[in-house]
Amino acid sequence: MAYSQALVLAGGIAHVPILITALKFADNKTLKLNHQSKAAALALEKEKAAAAAAAAAASAAEQEAARQKAQQAAAESASESD
């Protein structure tokens, strides 16, 4: 039995909301996964930045201590030569 053109068209139109709903559901699922992975990457980036800042601060403190030690040694050698 053949279907009329109007019946085929009505059937197609009736399935559009079902397809839209299914695609929207899949889109929301993948979007949530994408947001979670972006949040994890952002947290990792923040951790790396904090570690780099801490390392830079430690390096600066070591350089300052070495500079002070050199100044103290220079002052002692100057006082010994007097």
Residue pairs with C-beta under 8 A, 6 or more apart in sequence:
3 11
